[in-house]
Amino acid sequence: MKRLIAALAVALFALLPYAGIAEDPYDISVIAPLTGPYAFLGNEEASAIAVVQAAVNKSGGIRGRQIHFTIQDDQSVAQNTVQLLNASVARKTAVILGSATVSACGAMAPLVANGPVVYCFSPGIHPPAGSYMFSASISTADYIVGTIRYLRDRGWRKVAIMTSNDATGQDADRIIDEAVNAPENQGTVSLVDREHFNLSDISVAAQIARIKGSGAQAVIFWTVGTAFGTLVREAVNGGLTIPEFTSAGNLNYAQLIGYQSFMPDNLYMMAPPWAAPSAFPNAAFRKYAANYLEAFKASGIRPDEGQSLAWDPAQLVLEALRHLGLDATPSAIRAYIAGTQGWIGINGQYDFKAVPQRGIGIDWLVMIRWDKDKQSLVGVSKPGGAVR
């Protein structure tokens, strides 16, 4: 009898979960350019993901289970992004975060027509409503519309542009043309010179000379990273002194400070609200922005654009999993995010029904100027880019 009881006890014990042995962490795939020309952006996104992971796990994880973000390097090459995506799809992944560029996310989009959910970190991708792809932050189109609005209101209405010969530059060319030709700008804003360059170019002296001779009152340099450094350096060398505007992709403290020796005195960017929270009346957002900065202090990080692009997508995905459970399907996650309204993140207050696949629009942008002496950001516009 004793042997029978012992055998039954062993059998019953085997059916029970092992006390004190935690489940494996729930894994979420992240694709980011940790090396290559966009590494400055990918590494900032990875640092934000690390802070999110530490914070959520410290608070108990999701439904009592720890979270782990597996970050994979696509080396700034869209072909690598596709390979990493296919590997995640083969593992039946429900949701993927990243990658960081228009070309990478553009390559991913047709491959996820039926899932999984992909939350791209690039504001330059424009997913169709109802798709499985979402895009981070405010649309590139809104950044450019706000920039043209600010230029018009400041009276800098003769504008030159220089864009790269890649997908990002082509997208910017199209949107700039649309913004300049919008009814509010017709007859007031004109493009007096249009220049292009290759990302690998080490000199753009000829283009700068043409801009200088065009009569432009301001110039838009629409590129990021090392290419942006080339443009502003060549502008200084070429004696270009007009106000310079660029993408918020260059809102990178390490880069801006690193380019200090040739940084212009009048560099402007349309930026998301975290860059100048006092410009926005929403008290709940301003509190969130303060808490966001505090979250990075322990890591010694001064968060900028890269961190902000990854922060809200990661938090929104985790919010979906909290509500739906960790066995949520791609279609359920997509539906949850697509129906989100009123959620406050570092890029503002989201409403995915009003702004499908993105949740946030031009009213959450502000024009900022880089104060190179104080190495800080200064808000110079009302929300949306109108001059104060």
VEXVEX-731979 format. One record per residue (C-alpha): x, y, z; residue number from 1. Coordinates in nm, 2 decimals. Each point is the difference from the previous one (the first is absolute). Last residue first. Layout:
BEGIN
       c1       c2       c3    nr
        X        Y        Z   NUM
...
***
This chain:
BEGIN
       c1       c2       c3    nr
     0.41     8.17    -3.29   388
     0.08    -0.12    -0.35   387
    -0.22    -0.29    -0.11   386
     0.18    -0.33     0.00   385
    -0.27    -0.25     0.10   384
     0.02     0.09     0.37   383
     0.11     0.36     0.04   382
     0.35     0.09    -0.11   381
     0.35     0.07     0.13   380
     0.08    -0.29     0.25   379
     0.37     0.01     0.10   378
     0.21    -0.32     0.01   377
     0.33    -0.01     0.19   376
     0.37     0.00    -0.06   375
     0.03     0.34     0.19   374
     0.22     0.14    -0.27   373
    -0.15    -0.21    -0.28   372
    -0.35     0.12     0.07   371
    -0.19    -0.24    -0.24   370
    -0.32     0.16    -0.10   369
    -0.34    -0.17     0.04   368
    -0.32     0.00    -0.20   367
    -0.28    -0.19     0.17   366
    -0.20    -0.31    -0.09   365
    -0.29    -0.15     0.18   364
    -0.26     0.18    -0.21   363
     0.15    -0.17    -0.30   362
    -0.14    -0.34     0.07   361
     0.00    -0.31     0.23   360
    -0.16    -0.34    -0.01   359
     0.23    -0.15    -0.26   358
    -0.17    -0.29    -0.18   357
    -0.32     0.21    -0.04   356
    -0.01     0.36     0.11   355
    -0.35     0.08     0.14   354
    -0.07    -0.36     0.10   353
     0.35    -0.04     0.13   352
    -0.04     0.28     0.25   351
     0.32     0.06     0.20   350
     0.09     0.27     0.24   349
     0.36     0.13    -0.05   348
     0.33    -0.14    -0.12   347
     0.12    -0.11     0.34   346
    -0.31    -0.19     0.06   345
    -0.36     0.07     0.10   344
    -0.28    -0.24    -0.09   343
    -0.32     0.19    -0.09   342
    -0.12    -0.24    -0.27   341
     0.11    -0.36    -0.09   340
    -0.21    -0.18    -0.25   339
     0.27    -0.07    -0.25   338
     0.23    -0.12     0.28   337
    -0.26    -0.26     0.12   336
    -0.09    -0.11    -0.35   335
     0.36    -0.06    -0.10   334
     0.07    -0.19     0.32   333
    -0.31    -0.22    -0.06   332
     0.09    -0.07    -0.36   331
     0.36    -0.09     0.10   330
    -0.14    -0.25     0.25   329
     0.02     0.05     0.38   328
     0.15    -0.29     0.20   327
     0.17     0.25     0.23   326
    -0.32     0.14     0.13   325
    -0.24     0.24    -0.17   324
     0.00     0.30     0.24   323
     0.36    -0.02     0.12   322
     0.11    -0.11    -0.35   321
    -0.15     0.31    -0.16   320
     0.16     0.23     0.25   319
     0.34    -0.17    -0.07   318
    -0.04     0.07    -0.37   317
    -0.09     0.36     0.08   316
     0.30     0.04     0.23   315
     0.24    -0.14    -0.26   314
    -0.14     0.23    -0.27   313
     0.02     0.30     0.24   312
     0.36    -0.05     0.09   311
     0.16    -0.09    -0.34   310
    -0.03     0.34    -0.17   309
     0.06     0.19     0.32   308
     0.34    -0.17     0.06   307
     0.13     0.09    -0.34   306
    -0.13     0.36     0.02   305
     0.18     0.09     0.33   304
     0.05    -0.16     0.34   303
     0.28     0.13     0.22   302
     0.13    -0.33     0.13   301
     0.18    -0.06     0.33   300
    -0.17    -0.34     0.04   299
    -0.16     0.10     0.33   298
    -0.11     0.33    -0.15   297
    -0.20    -0.17    -0.28   296
    -0.33    -0.04     0.18   295
     0.02     0.36     0.13   294
    -0.02     0.13    -0.36   293
    -0.32    -0.20    -0.05   292
    -0.14     0.12     0.33   291
     0.03     0.36    -0.11   290
    -0.16    -0.07    -0.34   289
    -0.29    -0.19     0.17   288
    -0.06     0.31     0.22   287
     0.00     0.23    -0.30   286
    -0.24    -0.24    -0.18   285
    -0.25     0.00     0.30   284
     0.02     0.38     0.00   283
    -0.10     0.04    -0.36   282
     0.07     0.37    -0.08   281
     0.29    -0.07    -0.24   280
     0.29     0.23    -0.06   279
     0.14    -0.09     0.34   278
     0.08    -0.35    -0.13   277
     0.28     0.12    -0.23   276
     0.19    -0.30    -0.13   275
    -0.26    -0.24     0.14   274
    -0.25     0.15    -0.24   273
     0.13    -0.15    -0.32   272
     0.24     0.22    -0.21   271
     0.00     0.23    -0.30   270
     0.36     0.09    -0.04   269
     0.21     0.32     0.00   268
     0.37     0.08    -0.03   267
     0.08     0.37     0.02   266
     0.36     0.04     0.14   265
     0.13    -0.27    -0.23   264
     0.19    -0.30     0.13   263
     0.36    -0.03    -0.14   262
     0.20    -0.04     0.32   261
    -0.29    -0.14     0.19   260
    -0.05    -0.30    -0.22   259
     0.06    -0.24     0.29   258
    -0.25     0.20     0.21   257
    -0.27    -0.05    -0.26   256
     0.09    -0.36    -0.05   255
     0.01    -0.09     0.37   254
    -0.32     0.19     0.06   253
    -0.20    -0.16    -0.28   252
    -0.29     0.20    -0.14   251
     0.14    -0.09    -0.35   250
    -0.30    -0.22    -0.07   249
    -0.20     0.31     0.07   248
     0.06     0.08    -0.36   247
     0.17     0.32    -0.10   246
    -0.03     0.38    -0.03   245
     0.29     0.24    -0.06   244
    -0.03     0.38     0.03   243
     0.21     0.19    -0.25   242
     0.38     0.04     0.05   241
     0.15    -0.21    -0.28   240
     0.37     0.08    -0.01   239
     0.10    -0.31    -0.20   238
     0.21    -0.15     0.29   237
    -0.30     0.06     0.23   236
    -0.24    -0.17    -0.24   235
     0.25    -0.28    -0.07   234
     0.00    -0.08     0.38   233
    -0.38     0.02     0.01   232
    -0.03    -0.24    -0.29   231
     0.26    -0.25     0.10   230
    -0.13    -0.03     0.35   229
    -0.35    -0.07    -0.14   228
     0.16    -0.28    -0.20   227
     0.15    -0.14     0.32   226
    -0.35    -0.04     0.16   225
    -0.31     0.13    -0.16   224
    -0.14     0.15    -0.32   223
    -0.23     0.28    -0.11   222
     0.21     0.32    -0.01   221
    -0.26     0.27    -0.04   220
     0.14     0.34    -0.09   219
    -0.11     0.36     0.09   218
    -0.01     0.34    -0.16   217
     0.09    -0.14    -0.35   216
     0.14     0.25    -0.24   215
     0.13    -0.28    -0.23   214
     0.37     0.08     0.02   213
     0.05    -0.16     0.35   212
    -0.20    -0.31    -0.11   211
     0.22    -0.04    -0.31   210
     0.31     0.03     0.21   209
    -0.13    -0.26     0.25   208
    -0.07    -0.24    -0.29   207
     0.36     0.03    -0.13   206
     0.15    -0.04     0.34   205
    -0.18    -0.33     0.07   204
     0.30    -0.20     0.11   203
     0.05    -0.34     0.17   202
    -0.28    -0.16    -0.20   201
    -0.11    -0.34     0.12   200
    -0.35     0.10     0.08   199
    -0.04     0.12    -0.36   198
    -0.10     0.36    -0.07   197
    -0.30     0.20    -0.13   196
    -0.07     0.37    -0.05   195
    -0.32     0.20    -0.05   194
     0.02     0.38    -0.03   193
    -0.25     0.29     0.01   192
    -0.28    -0.20     0.16   191
    -0.28     0.25     0.06   190
    -0.22     0.10     0.29   189
    -0.26     0.28    -0.02   188
    -0.19    -0.05    -0.33   187
    -0.14    -0.34     0.12   186
     0.07    -0.06     0.36   185
    -0.34    -0.03     0.16   184
    -0.14    -0.18    -0.32   183
     0.27    -0.28     0.02   182
     0.26     0.03    -0.27   181
     0.29     0.04     0.24   180
    -0.12    -0.29     0.21   179
    -0.05    -0.23    -0.29   178
     0.34     0.08    -0.15   177
     0.16    -0.06     0.35   176
    -0.18    -0.33     0.02   175
     0.13    -0.13    -0.33   174
     0.35     0.11     0.06   173
    -0.01    -0.15     0.36   172
    -0.10    -0.34    -0.14   171
     0.28     0.01    -0.25   170
     0.24     0.09     0.27   169
    -0.10    -0.29     0.22   168
     0.00    -0.25    -0.28   167
     0.36     0.10    -0.10   166
     0.14     0.28    -0.21   165
     0.04     0.23     0.30   164
    -0.17     0.33     0.03   163
     0.11     0.37    -0.03   162
    -0.26     0.27     0.01   161
     0.00     0.37    -0.07   160
    -0.28     0.23     0.13   159
    -0.11     0.35    -0.10   158
    -0.27     0.06     0.26   157
     0.20     0.09     0.31   156
    -0.28     0.24     0.13   155
    -0.01    -0.16     0.35   154
    -0.36    -0.12    -0.06   153
     0.10    -0.16    -0.33   152
     0.30    -0.18     0.14   151
    -0.21    -0.12     0.30   150
    -0.27    -0.14    -0.23   149
     0.26    -0.17    -0.23   148
     0.15    -0.17     0.31   147
    -0.34    -0.11     0.13   146
    -0.09    -0.15    -0.34   145
     0.34    -0.18     0.00   144
    -0.04    -0.15     0.35   143
    -0.36    -0.09    -0.09   142
     0.12    -0.19    -0.31   141
     0.26    -0.18     0.21   140
    -0.29    -0.13     0.20   139
    -0.01     0.05     0.38   138
     0.15    -0.28     0.22   137
     0.04    -0.36    -0.09   136
    -0.17    -0.18    -0.29   135
    -0.23    -0.30     0.02   134
     0.00    -0.30    -0.23   133
    -0.27    -0.27     0.01   132
    -0.22     0.20    -0.24   131
    -0.34     0.15     0.08   130
     0.09     0.34    -0.14   129
     0.29    -0.01    -0.25   128
     0.35     0.04     0.15   127
     0.19     0.33    -0.06   126
     0.37    -0.06     0.08   125
     0.20     0.32     0.08   124
    -0.07     0.00     0.37   123
     0.24    -0.30     0.03   122
    -0.02    -0.22     0.31   121
    -0.22    -0.26    -0.17   120
    -0.25    -0.18     0.21   119
    -0.04    -0.33    -0.19   118
    -0.31    -0.22     0.09   117
     0.04    -0.35    -0.14   116
    -0.19    -0.01    -0.22   115
    -0.21    -0.06    -0.31   114
     0.15     0.28    -0.22   113
     0.33    -0.05     0.19   112
     0.23    -0.06    -0.29   111
    -0.11     0.30    -0.20   110
     0.10     0.24     0.28   109
     0.35    -0.14     0.09   108
     0.18     0.16    -0.30   107
    -0.16     0.33     0.07   106
     0.10    -0.03     0.36   105
     0.37    -0.04    -0.10   104
    -0.01     0.27    -0.27   103
    -0.17     0.25     0.23   102
     0.24    -0.05     0.28   101
    -0.01    -0.13     0.36   100
    -0.11    -0.36     0.02    99
    -0.18    -0.05     0.22    98
    -0.22    -0.19     0.25    97
    -0.14    -0.34    -0.08    96
    -0.33    -0.15     0.11    95
    -0.17    -0.35     0.00    94
     0.31    -0.20    -0.07    93
    -0.08    -0.34    -0.15    92
     0.37    -0.11     0.00    91
     0.00     0.00    -0.38    90
    -0.12     0.36     0.01    89
     0.30     0.09     0.21    88
     0.24    -0.15    -0.25    87
    -0.18     0.17    -0.28    86
     0.04     0.34     0.17    85
     0.38    -0.06     0.06    84
     0.04    -0.08    -0.37    83
    -0.20     0.31    -0.10    82
     0.20     0.22     0.22    81
     0.32    -0.14    -0.15    80
    -0.12     0.10    -0.35    79
    -0.08     0.35     0.14    78
     0.36     0.06     0.10    77
     0.07     0.23     0.30    76
     0.19    -0.29     0.17    75
    -0.32    -0.19     0.06    74
     0.10    -0.05     0.37    73
    -0.23    -0.21     0.21    72
    -0.15     0.10     0.34    71
    -0.18    -0.27     0.20    70
    -0.23     0.19     0.24    69
    -0.06    -0.21     0.31    68
    -0.31     0.03     0.22    67
    -0.05    -0.16     0.34    66
    -0.33    -0.17     0.08    65
    -0.24     0.11     0.28    64
    -0.27     0.12    -0.24    63
     0.26     0.21    -0.18    62
     0.31     0.06     0.20    61
     0.00     0.05     0.38    60
     0.08     0.36     0.04    59
     0.38    -0.06    -0.04    58
    -0.07    -0.19    -0.32    57
    -0.19     0.30    -0.15    56
     0.28     0.25     0.10    55
     0.29    -0.22    -0.12    54
    -0.16    -0.07    -0.33    53
    -0.09     0.36    -0.07    52
     0.35     0.11     0.08    51
     0.15    -0.26    -0.23    50
    -0.24     0.10    -0.28    49
     0.11     0.36     0.04    48
     0.37    -0.10    -0.04    47
    -0.09    -0.21    -0.31    46
    -0.16     0.30    -0.16    45
     0.31     0.21     0.08    44
     0.21    -0.28    -0.16    43
    -0.21     0.00    -0.31    42
     0.02     0.37    -0.06    41
     0.38     0.03     0.03    40
     0.03    -0.33    -0.19    39
    -0.17     0.15    -0.31    38
     0.32     0.00    -0.22    37
     0.09    -0.36     0.10    36
    -0.03    -0.18     0.33    35
    -0.28    -0.03     0.26    34
    -0.27     0.04    -0.27    33
    -0.31    -0.13     0.18    32
    -0.23    -0.30    -0.01    31
    -0.18    -0.08     0.33    30
    -0.16    -0.33     0.07    29
    -0.21    -0.04     0.32    28
     0.06    -0.30     0.22    27
    -0.21    -0.09     0.31    26
     0.25    -0.09     0.27    25
     0.03    -0.38     0.08    24
    -0.23    -0.10     0.27    23
     0.12     0.03     0.36    22
     0.11    -0.29     0.21    21
    -0.09     0.07     0.36    20
    -0.27    -0.26     0.02    19
     0.02    -0.25    -0.29    18
    -0.34    -0.01    -0.15    17
    -0.20    -0.31     0.13    16
    -0.05    -0.31    -0.21    15
     0.33    -0.15     0.12    14
    -0.11     0.05     0.36    13
    -0.31    -0.21    -0.07    12
     0.21    -0.29    -0.13    11
     0.25     0.02     0.29    10
    -0.29     0.01     0.25     9
    -0.16    -0.30    -0.17     8
     0.32    -0.20     0.02     7
     0.04     0.09     0.37     6
    -0.35    -0.10     0.08     5
     0.05    -0.33    -0.19     4
     0.33    -0.07     0.19     3
    -0.17     0.07     0.33     2
    -0.28    -0.24    -0.09     1
***
